[in-house]
Structure formats: structure tokens, C-alpha cells
Amino acid sequence: MSYFERMSAVHMDILKEIGNIGAGHAATALSQLLNKRIEMTIPDVRIISFDEMMDIVGGADNVVAAVFLRIEGDAPGNMFFVLSLEQAERFIRQMIGDEQFKLEQDCSELSLSALQELGNILAGSYLSSLSDFTNLNLYPSVPALSIDMIGAILSYGLIEMSRVGDHVIVVDTAIHEEHQPNDRVNGHFFLLPDPESFRIIFQSLGVEHDE
């Protein structure tokens, strides 16, 4: 029986709680960065197939903004934070204070670094929370930003993951200013642990695996 078949509602609740704690840390960091009260929630955490992952982001040919980070430490892997271009523009507008900003017209270093910093803060906060729960040492690499078709962006992670199975951990995120939930920025974390890292992470959460 695989790890995924042994995952119970309790384990999924733990993954969501990890996400919520990470979101709290990220919201604090973003509030300090933007000098305004930011709230962040985790609507859902689930384990999905590669095909479902592609559907979530609009298909392999859909152009998105994605921040890629390599996870180093006790359970190495890859992490992608993916935003639609519309959601990426919304965040950059809030970050740089320009309501007219358009990615198609201005891919300046300032706007791109804003997205990189967002991915860096979110990934660092989530991995810190995951590390606390699992007692594993996990830390992110320097983030790399790409604006391209999602199929091309994810190709490296998918190639690595094909060795172990057909599943990805997805963490939905919603970021907004306090009292402005209708103006939220929605994105997705895709956590793709290396083959051996799946065993390490799940066993640390109490999920055993039958060989």
C-alpha cells in the first residue's frame, strides 16, 4: 500500500495546519515588507496527480508566473509557487503602488524581484513550519522566477518525480489586505519531494509504507 493510500484525514489536517502556521509567519513578513496589514489563508491542502496539477493551472500551455525553489536539507525536493499572470500583476501593483502596472508592458527588474521576494517569503515560512512539525532540517535555495508555459516550468520537477509516483502535494494560498478579502491574490504551492524524501516526510508524520 502506498503512502497516499495510507494518508488519513488526520494526516491531511496536519498538512493543512502546517500550511496555516506557515501562512501566519508569511503574513507577518509581508505586512512588514508592504507596511500594511496582510492576511494569508490556506483554503486547502491536498495530494493530487500530475494531470490534476496541470488542470489547476489551466493546462500545460498556459503562461503563468512561477517561482521555483530547490528544497535542501533532510528531505530534498522542488517547490513551485505558481500565479496566473492576472494574480501576479495584482500582487506587483500592491507591492510597487502602481495600479496601472501590466506584466506585458513592464517586466522591469523591480517588478520581477517583487515576485521573487513573495515566493521567497512564502516558501521560507512554509518550510519552517514543515520543519518544526517533522523535526527535519529544510531550507529553500535562492528563488528563480520564470514567466512561461507551466508545462515547461514544471518539466524538471516532473522528470525527477516520475521515478517515484504520480502525485504532488498542493497548498492553495490566498493573500489579501486586512478587511479586503475580495481583492485577494490566489496562488498554489506545488511541493515535489525527491523520491526518498516522500518516505522521510510521510514517516515523520506517522504514515508507514508497505514495501
Buried (B, 14 or more C-beta within 10 A) or exposed (E): EBBBEBBEEEBBEBBBBBBBBBBBBBBBBBBEBBEEEBBBBBEBBBBBEBEBBBEBBBEBEBBBBBBBBBBBBBBBBBBBBBBBBEBBBBBBBBBBEEEEBEBEEBEEEEBBBBBBBBBBBBBBBBBBBBBEBBEBEBBBBEBEBBBEBBBEBBEBBBEBBEEBBEBBBBBBBBBBBEEEEEEBBBBBBBBBBBBEBBBBBBEBBEBEBEE
